[in-house]
Amino acid sequence: KQAGTESTEYLEATPEEIHIPQDLEGITIRIPVDDKVAGLEGEIVMVNPYMYREKERDKAQKGMTMLGSESWHQSTLIRGGFRIGRVPGLPSSFASGESNARLRMTWEGSADFRYSPTDVSRSRIANEKHAATEVVRIWLGHLIENTHMLAPGQLYGLSVQGVSIRDCQWLRRYNLYQLYMLGRFAWRFELQNRGGDEALRIWESGQGPSLRLGSGTFVVEVFRQLLDIVLPTVSTLQMRREGEFYVTPPRKVLPDAFRPPCPWPHDPSWGIFAEFIGEIENDLVFEYPNSFYFNSRFKDRLTEFDKAELVPLLRVCHKLADARGSSRRPSLSPGEVTLLRKAQAIVGDLYISELHGRWELRSFQLA
């Protein structure tokens, strides 16, 4: 109240922008978030991992030193005005670290008009897995819908912990063509760095040799998870020693074969069979991280096993090969021993292997 007159002013909340180093702005995607379904508002920031790594290399070569820590990597989840921890479900890359976000939880869209509950210490939300899935839906949906606008290297080494993209039901609102185009965008970049960009065009026409998909070490990367959904419908997975994966030329011309009305596969995965090639082509199983497959060459030899027995049998074979290769005695449960006896009677002449050796299945003695 001034000079006998009254005036009213309101303080309006404005979203707080995430501040990142100025030299990174040109290689950064900012995703505004106002999602009523997830009950989240704020911003997600994704730096191009490949370009970030190149900038860091350039700074290192010039002898530049980092002062302190880069706080822009630290995400914040806010509930009722208080920070309750980091934002779950953000992507990260070995080249640039975790993406950043500042998100505020809302209650207006919830069924009971309440905030999501937290744990006893109020340092994280109780249903973190659900929140992580919603966060993945927001940033991955943005990438799928804006593939044509992404800069090369945006998905370089990009993965997300704790959420299996293949199992996200919301992903089915997109068609296989959209998923393939985002996966292809990153795959093409990987091949380009290896001098195989033209090979992809030839491969998509159904011609040429099998194309390298990548190492089993990086099977959790976003582009690999997308391709592992769509490619099983048109191609065959091949595996070399040390978990190097390839895919045979597609049975239909890509990417057109994935355009609507191409249906979603009933089981979007490669299953438990892959064609072993190279040094391991005559082995039933090759034990290596993220290489959980039987050799499809011997699929007919396994028909005497129930479908429910195959995954446990594959696990037993991996245990045996890993233990023998490390000069350890394997530890099997009674059920696994019974399954191994059956396998030795049916396919005991076949070999299982790992990096340090190769053994007949019947060579494993049971006490």
C-alpha positions as CSV (number, residue, x, y, z in Angstrom):
1,K,0.0,0.0,0.0
2,Q,1.6,3.3,-1.1
3,A,0.2,6.8,-1.2
4,G,-3.3,5.6,-0.2
5,T,-3.5,3.1,-3.0
6,E,-3.4,-0.7,-2.9
7,S,-1.8,-3.0,-5.4
8,T,-1.6,-6.7,-5.5
9,E,1.4,-8.6,-7.0
10,Y,1.9,-12.4,-7.3
11,L,5.0,-14.5,-7.3
12,E,4.8,-17.1,-10.1
13,A,6.9,-20.2,-10.1
14,T,9.1,-20.5,-13.1
15,P,11.0,-23.7,-14.1
16,E,14.7,-23.6,-13.1
17,E,16.9,-24.1,-16.1
18,I,19.8,-26.5,-15.8
19,H,23.0,-24.6,-16.2
20,I,25.8,-26.4,-18.1
21,P,29.2,-25.1,-19.3
22,Q,28.7,-22.7,-22.2
23,D,30.9,-24.7,-24.6
24,L,28.5,-27.6,-24.3
25,E,25.3,-25.8,-25.1
26,G,25.8,-26.3,-28.9
27,I,25.9,-30.1,-28.4
28,T,23.1,-30.4,-25.9
29,I,19.4,-31.5,-26.2
30,R,17.0,-29.9,-23.8
31,I,13.8,-31.8,-23.3
32,P,11.0,-29.7,-21.5
33,V,8.9,-32.0,-19.3
34,D,5.3,-31.4,-18.4
35,D,3.9,-34.9,-18.2
36,K,0.6,-35.3,-16.4
37,V,0.6,-39.1,-16.6
38,A,4.0,-39.4,-14.9
39,G,3.3,-36.4,-12.6
40,L,6.6,-34.7,-13.6
41,E,7.6,-31.2,-14.6
42,G,11.0,-29.7,-15.4
43,E,13.7,-30.4,-17.8
44,I,16.0,-33.2,-19.0
45,V,19.4,-32.4,-20.5
46,M,21.3,-34.8,-22.8
47,V,24.8,-33.9,-24.0
48,N,26.0,-35.5,-27.2
49,P,28.3,-38.2,-25.8
50,Y,30.6,-38.5,-28.8
51,M,31.0,-34.7,-29.3
52,Y,31.6,-34.3,-25.5
53,R,34.4,-36.9,-25.6
54,E,36.0,-35.1,-28.6
55,K,35.8,-31.8,-26.7
56,E,37.4,-33.4,-23.7
57,R,40.2,-34.9,-25.8
58,D,40.9,-31.5,-27.3
59,K,41.0,-29.8,-23.9
60,A,43.4,-32.5,-22.6
61,Q,45.7,-32.1,-25.6
62,K,45.9,-28.4,-25.0
63,G,46.9,-29.1,-21.4
64,M,43.7,-27.6,-19.9
65,T,42.8,-28.5,-16.3
66,M,39.4,-29.1,-14.7
67,L,38.8,-27.0,-11.6
68,G,36.6,-28.9,-9.1
69,S,33.9,-31.2,-10.2
70,E,31.3,-30.8,-13.0
71,S,28.2,-30.3,-10.9
72,W,26.0,-30.1,-14.1
73,H,26.0,-34.0,-14.0
74,Q,24.0,-34.0,-10.7
75,S,20.3,-34.6,-11.3
76,T,17.6,-33.5,-8.9
77,L,14.2,-34.9,-8.1
78,I,12.0,-32.6,-6.1
79,R,8.9,-33.5,-4.0
80,G,6.9,-30.9,-2.2
81,G,9.7,-28.4,-2.5
82,F,12.4,-30.7,-1.1
83,R,15.1,-32.6,-3.0
84,I,14.7,-36.3,-2.4
85,G,17.5,-37.6,-4.5
86,R,18.6,-38.1,-8.0
87,V,16.3,-38.7,-11.0
88,P,16.0,-42.4,-11.8
89,G,15.9,-43.7,-15.4
90,L,18.3,-41.2,-17.0
91,P,20.6,-42.4,-19.8
92,S,24.3,-42.4,-19.4
93,S,27.3,-43.0,-21.6
94,F,30.9,-44.2,-20.9
95,A,31.9,-41.2,-23.0
96,S,30.1,-38.4,-21.1
97,G,28.6,-39.8,-17.9
98,E,25.0,-39.6,-16.8
99,S,22.6,-37.1,-18.4
100,N,21.1,-34.4,-16.2
101,A,17.6,-33.5,-15.1
102,R,15.7,-31.3,-12.7
103,L,12.2,-32.7,-12.2
104,R,9.5,-31.7,-9.8
105,M,6.9,-34.3,-8.8
106,T,3.2,-33.2,-9.0
107,W,0.2,-34.7,-7.3
108,E,-2.7,-33.3,-9.4
109,G,-2.8,-36.2,-11.8
110,S,-2.6,-38.9,-9.2
111,A,-5.7,-41.0,-8.3
112,D,-5.6,-40.1,-4.6
113,F,-4.4,-36.5,-5.2
114,R,-1.2,-37.2,-3.2
115,Y,2.5,-37.2,-3.9
116,S,4.1,-40.5,-4.6
117,P,5.3,-42.0,-1.2
118,T,9.0,-42.0,-0.3
119,D,11.1,-44.5,1.7
120,V,11.5,-44.0,5.5
121,S,14.5,-41.7,5.2
122,R,12.8,-39.6,2.5
123,S,15.9,-39.9,0.3
124,R,14.2,-41.6,-2.6
125,I,10.7,-42.4,-3.8
126,A,9.2,-45.8,-2.9
127,N,8.4,-47.0,-6.4
128,E,11.6,-46.0,-8.0
129,K,11.4,-48.6,-10.8
130,H,8.0,-47.2,-12.0
131,A,9.5,-43.6,-11.9
132,A,12.5,-44.8,-13.9
133,T,10.3,-46.3,-16.5
134,E,8.3,-43.1,-16.8
135,V,11.5,-41.0,-17.2
136,V,12.8,-43.4,-19.9
137,R,9.4,-43.0,-21.7
138,I,9.9,-39.2,-21.7
139,W,13.5,-39.0,-23.1
140,L,13.4,-42.1,-25.3
141,G,10.0,-41.0,-26.8
142,H,11.6,-37.6,-27.6
143,L,14.5,-39.3,-29.4
144,I,12.1,-41.6,-31.4
145,E,9.9,-38.7,-32.4
146,N,12.8,-36.5,-33.4
147,T,15.3,-38.9,-34.9
148,H,15.6,-36.7,-38.0
149,M,16.8,-33.8,-35.9
150,L,19.5,-35.6,-33.9
151,A,23.2,-34.9,-34.4
152,P,25.6,-37.8,-35.2
153,G,26.9,-39.4,-32.0
154,Q,23.8,-38.5,-29.9
155,L,23.3,-42.2,-28.9
156,Y,27.0,-43.1,-28.7
157,G,27.5,-45.5,-25.9
158,L,24.1,-44.6,-24.5
159,S,22.5,-47.0,-22.0
160,V,20.1,-46.9,-19.1
161,Q,20.4,-48.9,-15.9
162,G,17.5,-50.7,-14.2
163,V,15.0,-50.5,-17.1
164,S,14.7,-53.1,-19.9
165,I,13.6,-51.2,-23.0
166,R,12.2,-54.3,-24.6
167,D,9.8,-54.8,-21.6
168,C,8.4,-51.3,-21.7
169,Q,4.8,-51.7,-22.8
170,W,4.5,-48.0,-23.7
171,L,7.0,-48.6,-26.5
172,R,4.2,-50.3,-28.5
173,R,2.6,-47.0,-29.3
174,Y,5.4,-46.6,-31.8
175,N,5.7,-48.7,-34.9
176,L,8.7,-50.9,-35.9
177,Y,9.7,-48.4,-38.6
178,Q,10.2,-45.6,-36.0
179,L,12.2,-47.9,-33.7
180,Y,14.4,-49.1,-36.5
181,M,15.1,-45.6,-37.7
182,L,16.4,-44.6,-34.3
183,G,18.4,-47.8,-33.9
184,R,19.7,-47.5,-37.4
185,F,20.7,-43.9,-36.8
186,A,23.1,-45.0,-34.0
187,W,24.1,-48.3,-35.8
188,R,25.1,-46.3,-38.9
189,F,27.3,-44.0,-36.8
190,E,29.0,-47.1,-35.3
191,L,29.6,-48.6,-38.7
192,Q,30.8,-45.3,-40.2
193,N,33.5,-45.1,-37.6
194,R,34.6,-48.6,-38.8
195,G,34.5,-47.7,-42.4
196,G,31.3,-49.6,-43.1
197,D,28.7,-47.0,-43.8
198,E,28.1,-48.2,-47.4
199,A,27.9,-51.7,-46.2
200,L,24.7,-50.9,-44.3
201,R,22.9,-49.7,-47.5
202,I,23.9,-52.9,-49.3
203,W,22.9,-55.1,-46.3
204,E,19.5,-53.4,-46.1
205,S,18.8,-54.4,-49.7
206,G,19.3,-58.1,-48.7
207,Q,22.7,-58.3,-50.4
208,G,26.3,-58.7,-49.2
209,P,27.7,-60.4,-46.1
210,S,26.5,-60.4,-42.6
211,L,26.8,-57.1,-40.8
212,R,28.5,-56.5,-37.4
213,L,25.9,-55.7,-34.8
214,G,28.4,-55.2,-32.0
215,S,29.9,-56.9,-28.9
216,G,27.9,-58.6,-26.2
217,T,29.6,-56.3,-23.8
218,F,27.5,-53.4,-25.1
219,V,24.2,-55.3,-25.6
220,V,22.5,-52.9,-23.1
221,E,23.1,-49.9,-25.2
222,V,19.8,-48.2,-26.3
223,F,20.3,-48.7,-30.0
224,R,21.1,-52.4,-29.5
225,Q,18.0,-52.9,-27.5
226,L,15.9,-51.3,-30.2
227,L,17.5,-53.3,-33.0
228,D,17.1,-56.5,-30.9
229,I,13.3,-55.8,-31.0
230,V,12.9,-55.3,-34.7
231,L,15.6,-57.3,-36.5
232,P,14.6,-60.8,-35.3
233,T,11.6,-60.5,-37.6
234,V,13.7,-60.3,-40.7
235,S,17.2,-61.6,-39.9
236,T,19.3,-64.3,-38.2
237,L,21.6,-63.6,-35.3
238,Q,25.2,-64.9,-35.6
239,M,27.8,-65.1,-32.9
240,R,31.6,-65.3,-33.1
241,R,34.1,-66.0,-30.4
242,E,34.3,-63.3,-27.6
243,G,30.6,-62.5,-28.0
244,E,30.9,-60.6,-31.3
245,F,27.4,-60.5,-32.9
246,Y,26.5,-60.2,-36.6
247,V,23.1,-60.2,-38.4
248,T,22.5,-61.9,-41.8
249,P,21.1,-59.8,-44.7
250,P,17.3,-59.2,-44.1
251,R,14.8,-61.4,-45.9
252,K,12.9,-58.2,-46.8
253,V,14.2,-54.8,-48.1
254,L,14.7,-52.4,-45.2
255,P,13.6,-50.0,-43.9
256,D,10.4,-50.2,-46.0
257,A,9.5,-53.7,-44.6
258,F,9.0,-52.1,-41.1
259,R,6.5,-49.5,-42.3
260,P,2.9,-49.8,-41.0
261,P,1.0,-52.0,-41.1
262,C,3.9,-54.2,-40.1
263,P,2.8,-55.8,-36.8
264,W,4.8,-56.0,-33.6
265,P,6.4,-59.4,-33.0
266,H,4.7,-61.6,-30.4
267,D,8.1,-62.1,-28.6
268,P,10.4,-59.2,-29.5
269,S,13.8,-60.9,-29.0
270,W,16.3,-63.3,-30.6
271,G,15.3,-66.1,-28.2
272,I,18.0,-68.5,-27.0
273,F,19.4,-69.7,-30.3
274,A,22.0,-68.0,-32.5
275,E,24.1,-69.3,-35.4
276,F,27.7,-69.8,-34.1
277,I,30.3,-68.9,-36.7
278,G,34.1,-69.0,-37.0
279,E,36.0,-70.9,-34.4
280,I,33.0,-71.8,-32.3
281,E,30.7,-73.0,-35.1
282,N,30.9,-76.6,-33.9
283,D,30.2,-75.9,-30.2
284,L,26.8,-76.2,-28.5
285,V,27.5,-73.4,-26.1
286,F,30.1,-70.6,-25.8
287,E,30.3,-69.0,-22.4
288,Y,30.9,-65.3,-22.5
289,P,29.2,-62.3,-20.8
290,N,25.8,-61.4,-22.4
291,S,26.2,-64.3,-24.9
292,F,23.4,-66.5,-23.6
293,Y,22.6,-68.7,-26.6
294,F,22.6,-72.3,-27.9
295,N,24.1,-72.9,-31.3
296,S,21.1,-73.1,-33.6
297,R,23.1,-75.7,-35.7
298,F,22.1,-78.2,-33.0
299,K,18.6,-77.1,-32.4
300,D,17.2,-80.4,-33.7
301,R,19.3,-82.3,-31.1
302,L,17.6,-80.5,-28.3
303,T,14.0,-81.4,-29.2
304,E,13.9,-84.0,-26.5
305,F,14.0,-81.3,-23.8
306,D,10.9,-79.5,-22.7
307,K,10.8,-75.8,-23.5
308,A,11.0,-75.1,-19.8
309,E,14.2,-77.0,-19.5
310,L,16.2,-75.2,-22.1
311,V,17.1,-72.0,-20.3
312,P,18.1,-73.9,-17.1
313,L,20.2,-76.2,-19.3
314,L,21.9,-73.3,-21.0
315,R,22.6,-71.9,-17.5
316,V,24.2,-75.2,-16.4
317,C,26.4,-75.2,-19.5
318,H,27.6,-71.7,-18.8
319,K,28.4,-72.7,-15.2
320,L,30.4,-75.7,-16.3
321,A,32.4,-73.9,-18.9
322,D,33.1,-71.0,-16.6
323,A,34.3,-73.2,-13.8
324,R,36.4,-75.5,-15.9
325,G,38.0,-72.5,-17.6
326,S,38.9,-71.1,-14.2
327,S,40.1,-74.4,-12.8
328,R,37.3,-74.5,-10.3
329,R,34.7,-77.2,-9.5
330,P,31.2,-76.2,-10.6
331,S,28.5,-76.0,-7.9
332,L,25.2,-77.5,-9.2
333,S,21.8,-77.9,-7.4
334,P,20.2,-81.4,-7.4
335,G,17.8,-80.2,-10.2
336,E,20.8,-79.0,-12.3
337,V,22.6,-82.3,-11.8
338,T,19.5,-84.2,-13.0
339,L,19.3,-81.9,-16.1
340,L,23.0,-82.4,-16.8
341,R,22.6,-86.2,-16.7
342,K,19.9,-85.9,-19.2
343,A,22.0,-83.7,-21.4
344,Q,25.0,-86.0,-21.2
345,A,22.7,-88.9,-22.4
346,I,21.3,-86.9,-25.3
347,V,24.0,-84.5,-26.5
348,G,27.0,-85.6,-24.4
349,D,29.2,-85.8,-27.6
350,L,28.8,-82.0,-28.2
351,Y,31.3,-79.4,-26.9
352,I,30.9,-76.4,-24.7
353,S,33.6,-73.8,-24.6
354,E,34.9,-70.5,-23.3
355,L,38.0,-68.3,-24.0
356,H,40.4,-70.8,-22.3
357,G,39.2,-74.2,-23.5
358,R,36.7,-76.5,-25.1
359,W,35.3,-79.7,-23.5
360,E,32.9,-82.5,-24.4
361,L,29.7,-82.3,-22.3
362,R,30.1,-85.9,-21.1
363,S,33.6,-85.2,-19.8
364,F,32.1,-83.5,-16.7
365,Q,32.0,-86.2,-14.0
366,L,29.2,-86.3,-11.5
367,A,29.9,-87.6,-8.0
